[in-house]
Amino acid sequence: MSSFAWSDYVSADGSGLNTDALLEDFKNSSGITDLTETDLEIFRSTVEATVWSYPLEETHRYFNLNTITQAPRNQLFKPDFAASWLNKNSAPAPNASLLYMTSWLDLSKRGEDSANELILQLPANPDGNYYVLAVLDSYINTIGSFGPRDPLAGADDAPQYVLLAGPNSIHYGSDKSATITDDQGGQTTMPVLQVDTPRAWITARINTNTLDPTAMAATRTFINGDKDEVGTGFQLTTLDQFKRDGTVPYAKPITQSTSSDAAFDAFGAVPTLSKDQPNPAKEFFTQVSRALALNPVPAQQSRDPGHTPPPYQVWIDNQNVLQNASREYQPPSALGTARKDQLNRRFETIGLNLDTGFTQPSSWTDREKEMFDASYLFTLKFLSKATDALVKGQEGTNNGWSISNKNVGVYPNDWESWLVRAGVAVEGAAANIPNDAVYPTTEIDAQGNALTSTYTYRIALPKRSTTTDSGNPVELYGPAKGFWAYTIYQPNPGNNYQPFLIENAIRNTSYSPINATAKLTIDGKLRTKTPGNWNSGTAKGTALLTGKSQSDIAVEGLDPDTIYYVKDVTELGSETETDEDDELLLTLASEYQPDYGSNGIAIGGQGSPGEAIQLSGPRGSTLSFGWINPVAQLGSNQQKGISSDEITLQTESDGSINLSLSNLAPQSNLQNWLPTPLVTGSGSSDLEAASAFQVMARFYWPTSDISDGAKSILANPKSSDVYAPPAVERQGLNRIHTWDLLSSAAEAQVKSSDPSFGSTSPLDTPSPYSSEVVGALIDLTILPDALDGEVATVNYSYSRNADYDNQLFFYAIDDITGTINGLSPGDRGYLKEAWSQRLEADTPIVADRDATREGTIELTAGQLYAPIVMTGNAQMFTAYDNANARDYRHFNLISKSSFGFEDQIGGGDDHDRNDGIFTVTSIDL
C-alpha cells in the first residue's frame, strides 16, 4: 500500500475515489490480474460502497452487540472500571484516562422499549467535574455535545434536562427548546437536541484519576447519583415516563458487562472470509441494508438563511473554533437528492441503493461474486493499512506527531471526509469533535525511527510559559482546560477495531497501594471485598500485588511483593442497593499466557492465567494485598496540585516533567514510568511486531488562544500556531543492567576510579538505532575508562528447557548495532565471523535437560558482548534478527539480568524463547 494522504485517494473531480491508484495493490494482494470492464466496475463500486457504509454497518453491529452485553437500548451503561489490557474490542477505543458512560438509543417508536423522544438528565456540577457527553448518529457524526466546555444555563447549581428528539418527533427540525407539561400540571422547559437517525449513540467521557481509588469513587458517585437524592447522576428516561413522574427517575446503575458468545459471533467483528463466512461481502452489505432500513439517510432541511443551531447542536460549523467552515446549517449526515442519486448510480453495480437497500445481482457469475468478495476484503485491508500509516507521524513534522483536528467527529459529505470517517471507524468507532478533544498519535522517535520496546524513551514536558491567567493547573503542561494524558498502545496492523492497551502496564505498581485484605477459606480460596473498579467481564487475569513483607502474608503458597493473577472467581452478591457489601472468592495463578494473533501481537482481552496456586494455612489466615491499577496512561490527573493522592508525577528542578517509556522499570521516578510492551509467555511468531508501540496524547477541552506566541492544538497542523507535543526522544537500548549487577567489591573498585559512577543511568544515554537488535547483550563499556582491559568475571546461571543440546557463547562487537570490524549483521558471512570470534570456544555454556548450571565467564572491561548459539541441530543464530535465518528474532530480554532464546529455526510451533535462559547473577572485577 502507498502511504499518502487521504486526499490522494479521491478522484480529480471529487466525484468518487481514485480507484485507479488502488488497482495495482489489488492485483498484487488478490492474485486477480486479468480484469474485464465488468470486473473494474465491480471493483470501483465495491470499494466506494464499503468506504461510504462502513461506519453505518459498524454502529449497526455494535448496537446489536452492546444492547446484549452492556445495557438494553435507551438505558445508560455506567462501567465502574477504567479500560485496561483485559478489554477486548470495544467502541469507542479503550481509553484508560477516564470513565466511560454509553447508551444505544432507539428513537424509532417501533416497540415498547423505544420512543420518539427521550429525556437526558445532566447532574448538577457545583464542583466543576469535567466531562464531555457526545451524541452520535448512526453514521458516527457527532450531533450533540454537552459538558463544562459550553454548559447549559444553571448547570452548576441544578440538574439539567435535555429532550432528545428523534426524526419522527414533533420537536424535531425546528425547536431549540420545548416546554413539557407533566400529568400533575407542572411545566418544564428544556433544550432540544435534534437526533437525525432513529438509532443513535451516547458516549460520555468523564474525567477522573483512574490511578486513585478515592477519586474514582467520587467520580462514580457523580455519574451514578443517589437514589435518595432526586436529580443526581446522569439519568435517561422516556418522555412518557417524564410526563407521568414530572422528573427523571433514578435508575440503579448498570455497571457490569456480560458475555455472550452468540452475540459476539454475530456482531463482534466486521464480516471477513472464513469457513463459516464464505461470502463476506454479501453478509456485510446485507447488514448495511438492514441498517439503512432502520436509519434512513437524513434529508437536507429547508431553513431560514442564517439559521444558527444552539451551541450544543454539533455540525460542521462548530467542530473546531479555529478552523470552522462557513456554510448554512444542515444535519451532518444529510444528503441532498442530487448527491444521493449520484451515490446510488455509483453503487448500483453491486446492487446497493441508499433508499431500497441491498440485493446482490441474481445474474452474477461465480467470477463476478469472487470479484465482489475480493474487492470488499481488499477495501478492509486498504482502510486498515492507510489508517495505520496516517497515525504513525512523520519525521520533521510536528515533532513526529500526527495531528487530526479538522473535520473529525463530524464529517463534510465529500469523499475525502468519508475516507476519514471510515478510517476513524476502523481505529475506534468514533471520535470527538476537535473542540472537545484532539488525540495526536506517533509511532516514531525524534529521528523518525519506529518506536520499539527494545529501547527506552523519554517525553519531556516543559512547564509552559504561555499559559493563560485562568489559574487552571491543567494548562501548565498541556494546552487543555479539561485534562491531558499520554497513553501507550499496542498497534495492531490489519485489526479492524483499535489498538490494544498492554499487559505490561501492571508492572508499574507505584500507584497501587496495599489496601485490601483477604481471608483464607476452608477450601483454600481467598475471600475479599469486591473493589470499586471491579469488572466482571474481565475478571480472569485481573492482577493484584501482595504486601511488601512476609508479615503481610499469613497464607502459605504466596510470596511478598509479587504479582498474581485471578485464575477463577465467584462473585458473592448482596442485597444492598450500592453493592458495597459484595465479596469475591478468588483462586490465583502466578502466570498469565496471552493469546497471540497470526501477526505475533498479543490480542487484547484474550489469554488465560496459568495453573492455580494451592493455598494452605489455618482457616481465616489473612493476606494483605492491593489490586493493581495498570499504568497505561499518565497525565494531568497525576499532576501535583491536581491529584489528591500522595503519589504524583515527579518534576525536575526546572519544573518540567519527564515521562519514562520502557518495558523494564527505570532506575528512579517510577511514578513517571509508562511501561511499553514486554513479551511474556510463548506464542509470538513476530517479536519485532509485538515490541512495536504507539503513543497517543489526549487534550480535552483544548485551549484556543494563539495570541502573543501561544500555541493551540486546534490550529492548522501546517501553521506555526499549532501546538505539537514534545518529540519522543530515544535513549538507551534496554539491555542487561550490568551497572546494577556489580558485586559489592566491584562497585567499590569502580567508584574509587569514578566517584560519580551510578549517579545517572546508562540508559539515559542514546544508543545507535537498530530495529534488528535485542538487548541480550553484556555491556562493560559502561565501566570507567580507567578500567578498560581489566578482567571482568561474569557469574551466571544457565537453564536448559529444550531437547536440543545447545551451546551458548559470547563474542565482542563494535557497538550496539552488532558490527564486527565493520561487518554488519545483515552482511554475508556475519554469522561465520561471529562464530570465529567466540570466546572460550572450548568451554561452551551448556546444561542438562531441565537443569540449571552455574558458572563464570571472563570478559574484558570496556567491551560489549553479544550471544551466539549453536543448536543441537547444527543451526546458528545471534541476537541480531537480520543475521538469522528468516530474519527471525530468537532472543528476548526477559528481565534486567536475564535473556532467553528459541532454538528452532523460525520458532517452530511454540515460539517460547525459553529453551535456554541465561542470567547474570553478579560481576566481579
Secondary structure, DSSP 8 states (H G I E B T S, - for coil): -----GGGGB-TTSSSB-THHHHHHHHHHH------HHHHHHHHHHHHHHHHHHHHHHHHHHHHHHHHHT--TTS-B--SS---TT--S-SS---TTEEEEEEEEE-S--STT--SEEEEEE---TT---EEEEEEETTS-EEEEESTTS--TTTTTS-EEEEEE-TTSTTTTT-SEEEEE-TTS-EEEEEEEE--SSEEEEEEEEE--TT-HHHHHHHHHHHH-BTTBTT-S-EEEEHHHHHHHSS------B------HHHHHHHSS-----SS-S-HHHHHHHHHHHHHHHS---B-----TT----TTB--GGGS-TTT--------TT-B-HHHHHHHHHHHGGGTEETTTEE---TT--HHHHHHHHHHHHHHHHHHHHHHHHHHS--TTSGGG-B---SS-SS--SSHHHHHHHHHHHHHHS----TTTEE--EE-B-TTS-B-BTTEEEEEEE---SS--TT--GGGGTSSEEEEEEEEEEB--TT-SS--B--GGGGG--TT----EEEEE-TTS-EEEE--TT--GGG-TT-EEEE-SSGGGB-SBT--TT-EEEEEEEEEE--SSTT-TT-EEEEEEES-EEEEE-TTS-EEEEEEEE-SB---BSSTT-EEEEEE----SEEEGGGSBTTB-SS----B-TTS-EEEEEESS--SS-GGGEEE-----SS--S-HHHHHB-EEEEEEEEE----GGG--BTTS-TTSTTB------EEEEE----GGG-B-HHHHHHHHHH-TTTTSS-GGGS-----TTB-S--EE-TTS-GGGTT-EEEEEEEEEE-SSS--EEEEEEESSTT--BTTB-TTSTTHHHHHHHT-SSTTS-B---TTEEEEEEEEEETT-EEEEEEE-TTS-EEESBGGGSGGG---EEE-SSSEEEE--SGGGTTT----SEEEEEEEEE-
